[in-house]
Amino acid sequence: DLALALDYAHGASVIHRDVKPENVLLDRESGRAMLTDFGVARAVTGDVRLTGAGFVLGSPRYMSPEQASGESLDGRSDLFSVGCMLFELLAGKRPFHSDNLMAIFYKITHEEANFDLIPQGAEYDALMPILKKALAKNVEERYQTAAGVERECKGAQCESDRCRVRLHARRLDRPRCGDREQPGGPKGSPDAGELPADGVGGHQPQQRHEYERDPDPLHPIAGQ
């Protein structure tokens, strides 16, 4: 939703210049994200700069390298800010953090984000290429349009869904704790795991019904 909103704005030659979590609202009923506060937005006409001598417009922690350096901007600057938000959403921390404003600017322009902070898992792995491309220092290596971000995010969501289905299928194929044979009985009884031909004197494995499903495919099955 955020990428689509930016794509529309950029299509009208408008740069938001202050993309940050505080400027994104979520509709409680539909769950859609809405981009707000175009107070520092500006039409792309000639030399568009965010910073100037002695003052800063926008939120430094989500600025692009070209913003922090006071260079000319285009829509790709907003996409770097989207990458900062995505990083914070996944890692729980901002990619470039410091209590000092100049230190933040230095990290944005010279240091790479610590991608090791991103948790492991299929859902996160699907988003990692998008995250790294959105946070590219070189604007030419970044996404060139917000529509490209939106398209790849949809692809990542589909891949994540496929991984969840495969994981669920593997879990269903495993024997559950109730399926395992009980330890061997008294002396003279069949060994553990062996069943007599007539099924008498041994422990019959519990039958698993087709409607049984693991409660959550992302959590280990109890007892395994």
C-alpha positions in Angstrom: 0.0 0.0 0.0 2.8 2.4 0.9 4.7 1.7 -2.3 1.5 2.2 -4.3 0.9 5.6 -2.6 4.4 6.7 -3.4 4.1 5.5 -7.0 1.0 7.7 -7.4 2.8 10.7 -5.9 5.9 10.2 -7.9 3.8 9.8 -11.0 2.5 13.3 -10.3 6.2 14.5 -9.9 5.8 14.9 -6.1 8.5 13.7 -3.6 7.2 13.1 -0.1 10.6 13.7 1.6 9.5 12.6 5.0 8.5 8.9 4.8 8.5 7.5 8.4 6.3 5.4 10.6 4.6 8.4 12.1 3.3 9.4 8.7 1.7 6.0 7.9 -1.8 5.3 9.2 -3.4 1.8 9.2 -7.1 1.5 8.5 -8.5 -0.6 11.4 -11.2 -2.4 9.3 -9.4 -3.0 6.0 -5.8 -3.1 7.3 -4.6 -0.9 4.5 -1.8 1.5 5.0 -2.2 5.2 4.1 0.6 7.7 3.6 0.0 11.0 5.3 1.6 14.4 6.0 2.9 15.8 2.7 3.8 19.0 4.6 7.4 18.9 3.3 6.6 17.3 0.0 7.7 19.1 -3.1 7.2 18.9 -6.8 10.2 17.7 -8.8 11.1 20.9 -10.6 14.8 21.5 -11.2 17.1 21.2 -8.1 15.2 19.7 -5.3 17.1 19.5 -2.0 16.0 18.5 1.5 18.7 20.0 3.6 20.2 23.4 3.6 22.7 25.5 5.4 21.8 25.5 9.1 18.6 23.5 8.9 17.2 20.1 8.2 13.8 19.2 6.8 12.3 15.7 7.4 13.4 13.0 9.8 17.1 12.3 9.8 16.8 8.6 10.9 14.9 7.7 7.7 16.8 10.0 5.3 18.5 8.7 2.2 22.2 9.3 1.7 21.5 12.0 -0.9 19.1 13.7 1.6 21.7 13.6 4.3 24.3 15.1 2.0 22.0 17.9 0.7 22.1 16.6 -2.9 19.3 16.8 -5.4 16.5 14.4 -4.8 14.0 12.3 -6.8 11.5 9.6 -5.9 14.2 7.1 -5.3 15.0 9.0 -2.1 11.6 8.1 -0.7 12.3 4.4 -1.5 15.3 4.4 0.7 13.1 5.7 3.5 10.8 2.8 2.9 13.7 0.4 3.2 14.6 2.0 6.6 11.0 1.4 7.8 11.0 -2.2 6.5 14.3 -2.8 8.4 12.9 -1.5 11.6 9.7 -3.5 11.1 11.7 -6.8 10.7 14.6 -6.2 13.2 12.9 -4.0 15.8 15.7 -1.5 15.5 16.4 1.4 13.1 19.2 0.6 10.6 21.1 3.8 11.4 20.9 4.9 15.0 22.8 7.3 17.2 22.0 10.0 19.7 24.1 12.4 17.7 22.6 13.9 14.5 25.9 14.1 12.6 26.7 10.5 13.6 23.4 9.5 12.0 24.2 11.3 8.8 27.7 9.7 8.7 26.2 6.2 9.2 23.6 6.8 6.5 26.1 7.9 4.0 29.1 5.6 4.8 28.0 2.5 6.8 25.9 -0.5 5.8 22.9 -1.6 7.9 23.6 -4.6 10.1 21.5 -7.2 8.3 22.5 -9.8 10.9 19.8 -8.2 13.1 17.1 -9.6 10.8 15.7 -12.9 12.2 16.0 -16.2 10.4 13.1 -17.8 8.6 11.5 -18.2 5.2 9.4 -15.1 5.6 12.4 -12.9 6.4 14.6 -14.6 3.7 12.0 -13.7 1.1 12.2 -10.0 2.0 16.0 -9.8 2.4 16.8 -9.0 -1.3 14.1 -6.3 -1.3 15.5 -4.8 1.9 19.1 -4.7 0.7 18.2 -3.2 -2.7 16.0 -0.5 -1.1 18.9 0.4 1.2 21.5 0.7 -1.5 23.7 3.7 -1.0 24.1 4.3 -4.7 20.8 5.6 -6.0 21.4 3.8 -9.4 21.5 0.4 -7.5 18.3 1.1 -5.7 14.8 0.5 -6.9 14.0 3.0 -9.6 10.3 3.1 -9.1 7.9 2.5 -6.2 5.9 0.2 -8.5 9.0 -2.1 -8.6 9.0 -2.3 -4.8 5.3 -3.1 -4.7 5.7 -5.8 -7.4 8.6 -7.5 -5.6 6.9 -7.3 -2.2 3.9 -9.2 -3.7 6.3 -11.8 -5.1 8.0 -12.2 -1.6 4.6 -12.6 0.0 3.7 -15.4 -2.5 7.1 -17.1 -1.9 6.6 -16.8 1.9 3.1 -18.4 1.6 4.6 -21.3 -0.5 7.3 -21.9 2.2 4.6 -22.0 4.9 2.7 -24.6 2.9 5.8 -26.7 2.4 6.7 -26.5 6.0 3.2 -27.5 7.0 3.2 -30.4 4.6 6.5 -31.7 6.1 5.1 -31.4 9.6 2.0 -33.4 8.6 4.2 -36.2 7.2 6.1 -36.6 10.5 4.8 -39.1 13.0 3.2 -37.4 16.0 4.1 -38.3 19.5 0.9 -40.4 19.8 1.9 -42.4 16.8 5.0 -43.9 18.3 4.9 -47.4 19.8 5.1 -47.7 23.6 8.2 -49.2 25.2 8.4 -53.0 25.4 6.1 -54.7 27.9 6.8 -57.5 30.4 9.3 -60.2 29.7 8.1 -62.4 26.9 6.1 -59.7 25.3 7.0 -58.5 21.8 9.9 -56.0 21.6 9.2 -52.3 21.3 8.0 -51.5 17.9 6.9 -55.0 17.1 3.2 -56.0 16.7 2.0 -59.6 16.8 0.3 -60.8 13.7 -3.1 -61.0 15.4 -2.6 -57.6 17.1 -3.0 -59.2 20.5 -0.6 -58.5 23.3 1.1 -55.6 21.6 0.4 -51.9 21.6 -1.5 -50.7 18.6 -0.4 -47.3 17.3 -3.0 -44.6 17.6 -4.9 -43.9 14.5 -4.4 -40.5 13.0 -7.4 -39.0 11.4 -7.3 -36.9 8.2 -8.8 -33.9 9.9 -6.0 -33.6 12.5 -3.7 -30.7 11.8 -0.9 -29.0 13.6 -2.1 -25.9 15.4 0.6 -23.6 14.0 2.9 -24.7 11.2 5.6 -22.3 12.4 5.9 -23.8 15.9 7.4 -27.2 16.7 5.1 -30.1 17.4 4.8 -30.8 21.1 7.1 -33.5 22.2 9.4 -33.5 19.1 
